[in-house]
Amino acid sequence: MNALPRTLLALPLALLAAAALGQEKPPPWWGVQHEVGISLFWNFDTPFVAGQPPAPTAVVAAAPWYNPAETSWTAPSNAVWIPTLNGHVGVLGLVGGGTPTTALLKLKVDNDPHLDWVKIFWFQFDAFEGSSGEIKKAIEQDLANYKRSSVTEKVEPLGNGWERITVEAQLYPQPDDETIEWTFLETAFGTVGIDNLYVNSKCVQPGADETGKALGERDGPLIDLTQQTGATCTAVAVVEGPAPTFARNYWVATRGATTTSHSIVQLNAVGTVVQTTTLPDNGTTVPLGPGDLTVADLPVAAGTTQRFVYALVDRRPAGGNVVLQALNLAGSLVPARDVVLAGFPLPPGQPFGLTYESTGNLGNGSFWLTGNDSSGQGQAVEVSRTGLVLDLRSVPNDCVGLGYDEDLGSFYGFSRAVRATPSGPVRVNGFEWSGYDFQLTGVQFCGDLTVPLAVVGPRGGIALSLDAYRPSGTAPSELRLACVVEVPGTTPALNRQFLYELAAPYRFGWSQFGRCGMRGGAPFLGNTGWQVTLSGVPNAVAASIVLGFSNTSYLGAPLPINLAVLGMPESWISVAMDVTGSPMLPSGVGEFTMPVPIPQTAALSYAPMFFQWILLDPNVPGLLAASTAGKTVLYP
C-alpha cells in the first residue's frame, strides 16, 4: 500500500537509490512518526572499521523516547565493510579464507517497554550467500523476559545471487529492547553479506485474541434499526465515550425522501436513540443518502487531536462533488473539517465504503473509499485529508462497507455482490486485505445469516455498511465488526435494516511460527474445496494440522497449554485437539495447505472451528514447533 512512495518521501534525497533497491511492502506504519514505534535504515555505503558496523544511515522515524546509543551492534573483527558485491555497493559481510569461518552479529534496537503490550517487530534486508556460504537470522530468544510469537519469514530472489528476506514477529510482553542475530558462515573462499537493512517496530495494547470468539460469530444483540429509528438506515460507525466506562454509541446514517433531510442518529449500545443530527442534504441532492461512516482522530493543535465522525455524501447527481462531511462528538456539523473529493474517479449512482487509516499518507492520515469503476470492477481509492487522490487498488466488487484495524494493519470489506454457496446465494460477503500491500489475504467471512428471513431476497439480507473497532477498557481488546444489513420486503417500503456485531479476527494465538490462513472462499457447509493454510515458514520440512471445536478447554484443561515441558519452549496449543491430520510436505516455498472439505451437515451450522499446525523444522530446538491458529464459524 503505497510502499515505495511512503519510503521515498520519508527518506532524505541522498538515500533514494538505496531505498528503491531495499524496501517493498513495509508495514503501514513504516516511516510514521508516532509515540510507540521507530523506523531505522542502514545502507552500509560508508566504510567502517572491521567489527564495528555503523549507526543507522537514517532514523526515518522515532518516538521521543528513542536513544541512539541504545541501538548498537556487537560483531567480531571478521565482520567487515565490502565495497562491492555482485552489483551491490557497500555491504556488511564476511570474506572466506578457505576454511570454515563464522561470524555472529547482533543488532540491539532501542525500545520503550509497556507492561503487557505487544511489540510488532519487522525487519528486512538483502542477503548474499554465494555457493559456499550461509546466513542464519533470528530474533534473539529471551524467554526470561518475552517470547517470540507469530514469526513469519519471506524470501524473494533479487538476481545476481541476492535475496530479499522479510521477517515479521509479535513479541509478548513487549521487551525493553529487541535484538536481531545474524550468523555468517563461509566454508571456502566466497563472500557472504547483507545490505539495505530496514528495522521497524510498533507496540500495541491488545492481545492476540487468544480465547476470543470465532470469526463470524455474532457478539451482542440484533438491533432492528428500522423499528428504533423509524427511518431507512444506510451506514454505521462506532464511537466510544471517555474513560472509565467507554460507553459505546452507534452513529447510524439515515436516508430522507426527495425533500426530506438525511440525518445521523446516535443509538446507545442496546439500540435506544439518544440524539439526532439533521444533515443539509436530502433525496434530491444526495439520492442514495449518506454512504458509509468512519471515525477519525485528527490534529487540531500542536500535540492534541479531536475525534470526528465522517459521513460520505455524493452530491454529483445535483452537480456537486463527493464530500466527506464532518461531525464532532457533540453531533454538530463542522464544515471546516469537511473533505471535498473533486474529481473522484468512481462513478455516481452506487453506495461506497469508507474508512480512515491513521498511518496513511506518511502518517498524515488518509481515507479509503471502495466502490466499482465504470467497468464494474471493484476499486479502493486512497485520498488525503485534503481530498487528493493518492492511490488506487483493485478489490472485490460492490464493497459497500469498509473498516480498518489500525493495531494489526488489516482492512475488512463488506460486499453486497452475489456469492454462490452450496445452500444458495448470499449478499453479505466479508473479505480481509493486508494493510502492508493491500492484497487479499484469503480470509473470508459472512454476515449473520440468521437475521430475520426476508420475504424476498437472499439469506442474511444485503450488505450496507461495516465498521471495525476494538472496544476500549478491556485487555486483550478483541476486534469487532459492526455491520448494517438490509432485509428486503415485498415492496421497498417494507425493507428493514438491522445492526449487529461480528467477532474477529481469524488469526490468533501466541505460538511462534507461521501465519494461519484459509483458501477456497468462506467455510460454508458443503464447501468441499475449502482449505486451511500456513505461510511464512520457509525452513519447515513437514507439518500436520490440528482441528478442534474449542479454544478455551481441552479434556478439562484450560487452553492455551504451554508445550515447553515437551521441549517446545515458545509453542502453545491453542485449540482442542479433536482431529489431527497426517504429516504433509510443503505445498510451496514456506507454505502448507490442508484441504478441509466441509460436510453438508445441519448440526454443524454456525459451529465454531479452530485450526493450528505442528511443524517439523530442523532449525528449531527439539525440531518441533506450533504455529499460530485460526478460528471461524461454519456457515449454513
C-alpha positions in Angstrom: 0.0 0.0 0.0 2.0 2.9 -1.3 5.1 1.0 -0.2 7.7 2.7 -2.4 6.2 6.3 -2.3 6.0 6.2 1.5 9.6 5.1 1.8 10.9 7.6 -0.7 9.1 10.6 0.8 10.2 9.7 4.3 14.0 9.4 3.5 16.5 12.1 2.7 17.2 12.5 -1.0 20.6 11.0 -0.7 19.1 7.7 0.2 16.6 7.5 -2.6 18.6 5.0 -4.7 19.2 2.7 -1.7 15.5 2.8 -0.7 14.4 1.9 -4.2 16.6 -1.1 -4.0 15.9 -2.2 -0.5 12.3 -1.9 0.7 9.0 -3.1 -0.6 5.7 -3.9 1.2 6.6 -2.4 4.5 4.2 -2.2 7.5 1.6 0.6 7.2 3.3 2.5 10.0 6.8 2.4 8.3 8.3 5.9 8.4 5.4 7.3 10.5 6.2 9.5 13.5 4.3 8.3 16.5 4.7 7.6 20.2 5.1 3.9 20.2 7.5 3.0 17.3 10.6 3.5 15.3 11.8 3.1 11.7 15.5 2.7 11.0 17.6 2.2 7.8 21.1 1.0 7.1 22.7 1.1 3.6 26.3 0.3 4.6 27.6 2.6 1.8 30.1 4.3 4.1 33.3 2.4 5.0 33.6 1.3 8.7 36.2 -0.3 10.9 36.1 -4.1 10.9 33.9 -5.4 13.7 32.2 -2.0 14.1 29.2 -1.8 11.9 27.7 1.8 11.8 24.8 3.5 13.4 21.7 3.8 11.2 22.2 5.6 8.0 18.8 7.3 8.7 16.4 7.3 11.6 13.4 7.6 9.4 11.0 8.0 12.3 11.5 7.7 16.1 9.4 8.4 19.2 10.8 10.9 21.7 12.0 8.0 23.9 14.4 6.7 21.3 18.0 6.7 22.4 20.5 6.3 19.6 23.2 5.0 22.0 20.9 2.0 22.8 20.8 0.9 19.2 24.2 -0.7 18.7 26.0 -3.6 17.0 28.0 -6.4 18.6 30.2 -8.0 15.9 33.5 -9.9 15.6 36.5 -8.4 13.7 35.8 -10.5 10.6 32.5 -8.7 10.1 33.9 -6.1 7.6 32.9 -3.5 5.1 32.9 -4.7 1.5 32.9 -2.0 -1.2 31.0 -4.0 -3.9 29.4 -7.5 -4.0 27.6 -8.8 -7.1 26.1 -5.5 -8.0 25.6 -4.0 -4.5 27.7 -1.1 -3.4 28.5 -1.1 0.3 27.9 -4.4 2.1 28.3 -5.7 5.6 29.9 -9.2 5.2 32.4 -12.0 5.8 35.2 -12.9 3.4 36.2 -16.5 3.3 39.8 -17.7 3.7 39.5 -21.3 2.5 38.5 -22.9 5.8 35.1 -22.8 7.5 34.6 -19.4 9.1 31.8 -17.9 11.1 30.7 -14.5 12.4 27.9 -13.9 14.9 26.5 -10.3 14.6 23.9 -8.8 16.9 21.9 -5.6 16.5 20.2 -4.3 19.6 17.4 -1.9 18.9 16.1 0.6 21.5 12.6 0.2 22.7 10.2 1.7 25.2 8.5 -1.1 27.1 4.8 -1.1 28.1 3.6 -3.6 30.6 1.7 -6.5 28.9 1.7 -4.8 25.5 2.7 -6.5 22.2 5.6 -5.5 20.0 5.1 -5.9 16.3 8.7 -6.2 15.1 9.6 -6.2 11.4 12.9 -6.2 9.6 14.0 -6.7 6.0 17.4 -7.0 4.4 19.1 -8.2 1.2 21.3 -11.3 1.6 24.1 -12.8 -0.5 25.3 -16.4 0.4 27.1 -17.5 -2.8 27.9 -21.1 -3.5 29.8 -21.9 -0.3 28.1 -19.6 2.3 25.1 -19.4 4.5 23.3 -16.7 6.6 21.1 -17.6 9.5 19.0 -14.9 11.1 16.7 -14.8 14.2 15.2 -12.6 16.8 17.2 -13.3 19.9 15.5 -15.7 22.3 15.0 -14.2 25.7 12.4 -16.4 27.4 13.0 -14.9 30.8 11.6 -11.6 29.5 9.4 -12.3 26.5 8.5 -14.9 23.9 8.5 -14.6 20.1 5.2 -15.3 18.6 3.7 -15.3 15.1 7.1 -15.2 13.4 6.9 -15.3 9.6 9.6 -15.2 7.1 9.5 -14.4 3.3 12.4 -14.9 0.8 12.3 -13.2 -2.6 15.0 -13.5 -5.3 16.6 -10.3 -6.5 19.0 -11.6 -9.1 22.9 -11.8 -9.1 22.7 -14.2 -6.2 20.9 -11.8 -3.9 17.7 -12.5 -2.0 15.4 -10.1 0.0 14.4 -11.5 3.4 11.5 -10.1 5.4 10.7 -11.2 9.0 7.7 -10.1 10.9 7.0 -11.1 14.5 5.0 -10.3 17.6 6.9 -10.2 20.9 5.0 -10.5 24.2 5.2 -8.9 26.6 6.9 -6.1 24.9 10.7 -6.3 25.7 13.0 -3.5 26.8 15.0 -3.9 23.5 14.9 -6.2 20.5 18.0 -8.0 19.3 18.5 -9.4 15.8 21.1 -12.1 15.3 22.9 -13.0 12.1 25.3 -15.9 11.8 27.5 -15.7 8.7 29.1 -19.0 7.6 31.6 -19.3 4.7 33.3 -22.7 4.1 35.6 -21.8 1.2 36.9 -18.6 -0.5 33.5 -17.0 -1.1 31.9 -13.9 0.5 28.6 -13.6 2.3 26.9 -10.3 3.2 23.8 -8.2 3.9 22.7 -4.9 2.6 19.8 -2.4 2.8 18.6 -3.2 6.3 15.2 -1.9 7.4 14.0 -2.2 11.0 10.6 -1.2 12.2 8.7 -1.7 15.4 5.4 -0.7 16.9 3.7 -1.6 20.2 0.0 -2.2 20.5 -2.1 -2.7 23.6 -4.5 -5.5 22.6 -3.5 -9.1 23.0 -3.7 -11.7 20.2 -7.4 -12.6 20.7 -6.2 -15.7 22.4 -9.5 -17.2 23.5 -11.9 -14.9 21.7 -15.0 -15.9 19.7 -14.6 -17.3 16.2 -14.6 -15.0 13.2 -18.2 -14.5 12.0 -19.8 -15.3 15.4 -22.3 -12.7 16.4 -21.4 -10.9 19.6 -24.2 -8.9 21.3 -27.8 -8.1 20.4 -29.5 -7.8 17.0 -30.8 -4.3 16.7 -33.8 -3.6 14.4 -32.8 -0.2 13.1 -36.0 0.4 11.2 -38.0 -0.1 14.3 -35.7 2.0 16.5 -35.2 5.0 14.2 -38.4 4.9 12.1 -36.2 5.7 9.1 -34.3 4.0 6.3 -30.7 3.4 7.6 -27.6 3.2 5.4 -24.4 3.1 7.5 -22.8 2.8 10.9 -19.8 4.0 12.8 -18.9 3.1 16.4 -17.9 5.9 18.8 -16.8 5.3 22.4 -17.1 7.7 25.3 -14.4 8.7 27.7 -12.8 6.5 30.5 -13.6 4.8 32.7 -16.8 3.4 31.1 -16.0 3.9 27.4 -19.8 3.9 26.8 -20.4 2.8 23.2 -22.7 4.6 20.8 -23.7 3.6 17.3 -23.8 6.5 14.8 -26.3 5.5 12.1 -26.9 7.3 8.8 -30.5 7.6 7.7 -31.8 8.5 4.2 -34.6 11.0 3.8 -37.1 11.3 1.0 -36.9 13.6 -2.0 -37.4 16.7 0.0 -36.7 15.3 3.5 -33.2 15.9 5.0 -30.9 13.0 5.7 -29.7 12.6 9.3 -27.2 10.9 11.6 -28.9 9.1 14.5 -27.0 8.2 17.7 -28.1 5.0 19.4 -26.7 3.5 22.7 -25.3 0.0 23.0 -28.8 -1.5 23.3 -30.2 0.4 20.3 -32.1 3.3 22.0 -32.0 6.6 20.1 -30.2 9.3 22.2 -29.6 12.1 19.6 -30.3 13.0 16.0 -28.4 15.4 13.7 -30.1 16.8 10.6 -27.8 16.9 7.6 -28.0 19.7 4.9 -28.7 17.2 2.0 -31.9 15.4 1.0 -33.0 12.8 -1.5 -32.6 15.3 -4.3 -29.1 16.5 -3.7 -27.8 13.1 -2.5 -30.3 10.5 -3.8 -28.7 7.4 -2.1 -28.4 9.2 1.3 -25.3 9.2 3.4 -22.9 6.4 2.5 -20.5 4.6 4.8 -19.3 6.3 8.0 -15.9 6.3 9.7 -14.2 7.8 12.8 -11.0 9.8 12.6 -8.8 11.3 15.3 -7.3 14.4 13.7 -4.8 17.1 14.9 -6.4 20.3 16.0 -3.3 21.9 17.6 0.2 21.0 18.5 0.2 17.7 20.3 -3.6 17.4 20.5 -6.2 15.6 18.5 -10.0 15.7 18.2 -12.3 12.9 17.1 -14.7 13.4 14.2 -17.2 11.2 12.5 -17.3 11.4 8.7 -20.3 10.7 6.5 -19.8 10.1 2.8 -22.2 12.1 0.7 -22.3 12.0 -3.1 -23.6 15.3 -4.5 -22.6 14.7 -8.1 -26.2 13.9 -9.3 -27.0 17.5 -8.4 -23.8 19.0 -9.9 -21.7 18.9 -6.8 -18.8 16.7 -5.5 -18.3 13.7 -3.3 -17.8 15.2 0.2 -16.7 13.6 3.5 -18.9 15.5 5.9 -17.5 16.0 9.4 -19.4 15.9 12.7 -17.9 16.4 16.2 -18.7 14.2 19.1 -21.5 16.6 20.2 -23.2 15.7 16.9 -22.7 19.1 15.3 -21.6 19.6 11.8 -18.1 21.0 11.3 -17.9 22.3 7.8 -14.3 23.5 8.2 -13.3 19.8 8.6 -15.2 18.6 5.5 -13.1 16.9 2.8 -14.1 17.6 -0.8 -13.2 14.9 -3.3 -13.2 16.9 -6.5 -12.6 14.6 -9.5 -13.4 11.4 -7.5 -12.6 8.6 -10.0 -15.5 6.2 -9.3 -18.9 6.9 -10.9 -22.0 8.0 -9.0 -25.2 6.0 -8.6 -23.7 3.5 -6.2 -23.0 3.2 -2.4 -19.4 3.4 -1.3 -17.4 2.0 1.6 -15.3 4.4 3.8 -12.6 4.1 6.4 -9.8 6.1 7.9 -6.2 4.9 8.1 -4.3 6.9 10.8 -0.9 5.9 9.4 -1.8 6.6 5.8 0.0 9.2 3.7 3.2 9.1 5.7 1.5 9.4 9.0 -0.7 12.4 8.0 -3.7 10.1 7.8 -5.8 9.2 4.8 -9.3 8.0 3.8 -10.0 4.9 1.8 -13.2 4.6 -0.3 -14.4 1.5 -2.1 -16.8 1.0 -5.0 -17.0 0.0 -8.6 -15.3 1.7 -11.6 -17.2 2.3 -14.9 -16.5 -1.3 -16.0 -17.9 -2.8 -12.8 -14.6 -3.7 -11.3 -14.2 -3.1 -7.6 -11.7 -0.4 -6.6 -10.3 1.1 -3.4 -9.3 4.8 -3.6 -7.0 6.4 -1.1 -7.4 10.1 -0.6 -5.6 12.6 1.6 -7.2 14.7 4.3 -7.4 17.5 1.7 -9.1 15.3 -0.9 -6.1 14.5 -3.1 -6.2 11.0 -4.7 -3.1 9.1 -3.5 -3.6 5.5 -4.7 -6.0 3.2 -6.5 -6.2 -0.6 -5.8 -8.4 -3.5 -7.1 -10.7 -5.0 -4.6 -13.8 -7.3 -4.7 -16.9 -5.8 -6.5 -19.7 -3.9 -4.7 -17.8 -3.3 -1.5 -20.2 -1.0 0.4 -18.7 -1.2 3.9 -15.0 -0.8 4.9 -13.2 -0.9 8.2 -9.5 -0.8 9.3 -7.9 -2.4 12.3 -5.0 0.0 12.9 -3.5 -2.2 15.6 -2.6 -5.1 13.3 -2.9 -3.3 9.9 -5.8 -5.2 8.3 -8.7 -3.9 6.2 -12.2 -5.5 6.3 -14.6 -5.1 3.4 -18.3 -5.9 3.3 -19.8 -6.6 -0.2 -23.3 -6.8 -1.5 -22.2 -8.8 -4.6 -24.0 -12.1 -5.2 -21.9 -15.0 -3.9 -22.9 -18.6 -4.8 -22.9 -21.1 -1.9 -23.9 -24.7 -1.6 -27.2 -23.6 0.1 -28.0 -20.7 -2.2 -26.7 -17.2 -2.9 -25.8 -14.7 -0.2 -25.0 -10.9 -0.4 -23.3 -10.3 2.9 -19.7 -11.1 2.0 -16.7 -10.2 4.1 -13.1 -10.0 3.0 -9.8 -9.2 4.6 -7.0 -7.2 3.0 -3.5 -6.7 4.2 -2.6 -3.2 5.1 1.0 -4.0 4.2 0.4 -4.5 0.5 -3.4 -4.1 0.1 -3.7 -7.7 -1.2 -6.4 -10.1 -0.3 -5.2 -12.5 2.5 -7.7 -15.3 1.6 -9.6 -14.8 4.8 -13.4 -14.5 4.1 -16.4 -14.4 6.3 -20.2 -13.7 6.0 -22.7 -11.5 7.8 -25.1 -13.1 10.2 -27.2 -15.4 8.0 -29.7 -15.9 10.9 -31.2 -12.4 10.8 -35.0 -12.4 10.3 -35.6 -14.0 6.9 -36.6 -11.8 4.1 -39.9 -12.4 2.3 -37.8 -12.0 -0.8 -34.1 -11.8 -1.2 -31.0 -13.7 -0.1 -30.3 -15.2 3.3 -28.8 -12.7 5.7 -30.1 -9.8 3.7 -27.9 -7.4 1.7 -24.7 -5.7 3.0 -25.0 -1.9 3.6 -22.1 -0.9 5.9 -19.3 -2.1 8.2 -17.1 -0.5 10.8 -14.1 -2.2 12.6 -13.1 -1.3 16.1 -11.6 -2.7 19.3 -13.6 -2.0 22.5 -11.6 0.1 24.9 -11.1 -0.6 28.6 -10.6 -4.3 28.1 -7.3 -6.3 27.7 -7.0 -8.0 25.4 -9.3 -6.0 23.3 -10.8 -8.2 20.7 -11.6 -6.9 17.2 -15.3 -6.4 16.4 -17.0 -5.7 13.1 -20.2 -3.6 13.4 -22.5 -4.4 10.4 -25.6 -3.0 8.9 -27.7 -5.1 6.5 -31.0 -4.7 4.7 -33.6 -7.4 4.7 -35.9 -6.9 1.6 -39.7 -6.9 1.9 -42.3 -7.5 -0.8 -42.1 -3.7 -1.5 -39.2 -1.2 -0.9 -41.4 0.4 1.8 -41.3 -2.9 3.8 -37.5 -3.2 3.7 -35.9 -3.4 7.1 -32.3 -2.7 8.3 -30.6 -4.5 11.1 -27.4 -3.8 13.1 -25.2 -6.4 14.8 -21.5 -7.1 15.6 -19.4 -9.9 14.5 -16.3 -11.3 16.2 -12.9 -11.1 14.5 -10.1 -11.6 13.5 -9.4 -15.1 12.1 -5.8 -15.4 13.3 -5.0 -15.7 17.0 -2.6 -17.3 19.4 0.9 -16.9 20.8 2.9 -19.7 19.2 6.0 -18.8 17.4 5.9 -20.0 13.8 3.9 -19.0 10.7 0.6 -17.4 9.8 -2.5 -19.5 9.7 -4.9 -18.7 6.8 -7.7 -20.0 4.6 -8.4 -20.5 0.9 -11.3 -21.5 -1.2 -13.9 -19.0 -0.1 -15.8 -18.8 3.1 -16.3 -22.0 5.1 -19.9 -22.9 4.1 -21.4 -26.3 4.8 -20.9 -28.3 1.6 -17.8 -26.4 0.5 -15.7 -29.3 -0.5 -12.9 -27.1 -1.8 -12.2 -25.2 1.4 -8.6 -25.2 2.8 -6.6 -24.2 5.8 -3.1 -22.8 5.0 0.1 -21.9 6.8 2.6 -19.5 5.4 5.9 -17.8 6.3 7.8 -20.9 7.4 10.5 -21.5 4.7 12.6 -23.8 6.9 9.8 -26.2 7.8 10.1 -29.6 6.1 6.8 -31.1 7.2 3.6 -30.2 9.1 0.4 -31.6 10.4 -2.9 -29.9 11.3 -5.0 -29.9 14.4 -8.7 -29.2 14.3 -10.9 -28.5 17.3 -14.3 -27.2 18.4 -12.9 -25.1 21.3 -10.2 -22.6 22.1 -10.9 -22.4 25.8 -10.5 -26.0 27.0 -9.4 -29.5 26.0 -10.0 -32.6 28.1 -10.8 -30.5 31.1 -7.6 -28.4 30.9 -7.8 -24.7 30.1 -6.4 -23.6 26.8 -3.8 -22.5 25.7 -1.4 -25.2 27.0 2.3 -24.4 27.2 4.4 -27.0 25.4 7.7 -26.1 27.0 7.6 -29.3 29.0 7.6 -31.2 25.7 10.7 -29.4 24.5 8.8 -26.7 22.6 9.7 -23.6 24.6 7.8 -21.0 22.6 4.9 -23.1 21.5 1.4 -23.3 22.9 -1.5 -25.5 21.9 -4.4 -23.0 21.4 -7.1 -25.3 20.1 -8.7 -28.6 21.2 -7.0 -31.5 19.5 -10.3 -33.2 18.4 -8.9 -34.1 15.0 -5.3 -34.4 14.0 -4.1 -34.8 10.4 -1.3 -36.8 9.0 2.1 -35.2 8.3 2.4 -33.5 4.9 5.1 -31.9 2.8 5.2 -28.2 1.9 2.8 -27.1 -0.9 5.1 -24.3 -1.9 8.1 -22.4 -0.5 7.3 -21.8 3.2 3.7 -22.8 2.7 1.5 -25.8 3.7 -2.1 -26.4 2.5 -4.6 -28.8 4.1 -7.9 -29.5 2.3 -10.8 -29.4 4.8 -14.0 -30.4 2.9 -16.9 -29.3 5.0 -19.8 -31.8 5.0 -23.4 -30.6 4.4 -24.4 -31.4 8.0 -27.1 -29.2 9.5 -25.8 -29.9 13.1 -22.6 -28.0 12.1 -24.4 -24.8 11.3 -22.6 -21.9 12.9 -20.3 -24.3 14.8 -17.0 -22.6 15.7 -13.9 -24.3 14.3 -10.3 -23.8 15.4 -7.2 -24.7 13.5 -3.5 -24.9 14.3 -0.3 -26.5 12.8 2.5 -28.5 14.3 5.8 -28.1 12.3 8.9 -30.1 11.8 11.7 -27.6 11.4 15.4 -28.6 11.6 16.3 -25.1 12.8 14.1 -25.3 15.9 15.4 -26.8 19.2 13.7 -30.1 19.6 12.7 -29.9 15.9 9.0 -29.4 16.6 7.1 -26.1 16.9 3.4 -25.0 16.9 2.0 -22.3 14.7 -0.4 -19.5 15.4 -4.0 -20.5 15.0 -7.2 -19.7 13.1 -10.8 -19.5 14.1 -14.1 -19.3 12.2 -17.7 -20.4 12.3 -19.1 -22.8 9.7 -21.9 -21.1 7.7 -25.2 -22.9 6.8 
